[in-house]
Amino acid sequence: MKFFLSYILVIFLFISCIDKIDSREFEVINNSNQSIYTIIHKVNIEDDTINKYGFVGDFTDSILSNTIKEINRPIDWGRYMNKSYGMKFRLYLIKKDSIDKYGWEGIRKKNIYNKKYILDIDDLDSLNWRIKYDGTHN
């Protein structure tokens, strides 16, 4: 019985330590004819440095042309937004050929991107957590 109670106590402690996990999926629909990279970041791209993996931003992902992909994202959107500049995150869409031409350091230094969104939770809700990219800069 002591063992059982100890076991239950340990399980309760582990469960209470689990971070909140946000299950909302964030998808980018790449309707263009080129592969793109997505970058989610708390601050403007030109205000930051390349991280240790060689990428700009907090979450970087690649999407092939004419593909829908759930992209790499924060575990808890609310906490991430609270730490973001202006309580909004930045989503950058960059064509792969730009990365090939300028590299990540050049992208950051020259502030190169094909599309930029500044979004909060309400914006994501209104977009049904989907961003559509057709290759235009508008």
N, C-alpha and C positions, 0 to 999 in steps of 0.2 A: 504494500500500500504506500509506503514511504517513497519507493522508487517511482510508482505511478504518479504521485503528486509532484515529485521533483521533475519528472518528465513533462507533465502538463505545464508546470511553471516555466520551464525552459522553452517550450513551444510558444507559450504566450509571450515571452520576452522577445523571441525571434520575430513573431508576427507583428508586434508593436514597433519593431525597428524598421520594418519595410517602408521604403519611401512610397509616396503617392505615385501611381503610374497612370498617366493620361492615355486613355485608349483611343483617342481621336486620331484617325489616320489623316495625314497631310499628303496629298498627291499633286504631282505636276504632270500635266498632259503636254507632251512635246509634239505639236502638230507640224513642226518645221521639218525641213529636209536635211537638217544637220544635227549631230549629237551636241548636247549642251551639258554644262555643269551647273548645279545649283549650289548656292552658298547661303546658309542661314547665319546671321550674325547679329550681335547685340548693338554694335556701333557701326558707323559708316566705314566702309572698306578702306578708304584712304587714311583713316585715323588709326589703323591697326598694323600689326606686323605679321609676317608669315609665321604660322605655328610650327611646332617641331616636326610635323609630318610633311611639311612643304606646302601646305594649303593655307589659304586665307580663310578666316571665319571659324565658327564653332562647329558647324555641321556641313560637310561637303559631300556631294553625290554626283553621279553622272547618269545621264538619260540618253538613250539612243533615239534617233529620229523616229517620228511617228509611234511613240510609245507612251503609255501611262505608267507611272511609277510612284509608289509610296516612298518618299524620300527620308533620308536619315534626319532625325529631328530630336528635340529635347524630350525627356521622359515626362516632365511636368511643365506644360505650357505656361501656367500661371506664374510659377516660380521663375521661369526663364524671362517672361515679360517684365516681372518686377525688377530684374537685374539689367534690363535692356534700356538703352538711352531713350528717354521720352516714353517709356513703357510700351514701346513698339519694337519689333524686330525688323531687320532688313533681309529681304530675299533678293539675291542677285542671280540672274540667269546670264551665263556667258557661253558663247559658242566654243566648241572644242578647238576649232582652228585658231581662235584668238589665244587660247592657252598654249597651243603649239607654237604660235608665232612669237608671243611676248613672254611666256613663262609666268609662274605665279607672282614672282617679284615685280615683273613689268606690269602685270594686271593691277597690282596694288599701287605701285608708284604712279602709274598713268591714269588710275581710276577708270579702267576699261571694263565695261559690262554692256550687255545688249538690252537688258531690261532690269529695272529695279522696282521693288515693291517695298513700301513701309507699312506694316500691318500690325494690328492688334487682334485680340480674340474676337471682337465683334466683326471686324473685317473678314476674318476667316470663316466665321459663322455665316455671314452674308454670301460668301463664295462657296459655301458647302465644303469647305476645306479642300478646294481644288483650284489650282492655278492653271490656266490654259495659255500656252505659248505657241504662236503661229510663225514666229521668225521676224515679225515686224518690231520696230522700236517704239511704237505708240503706247 
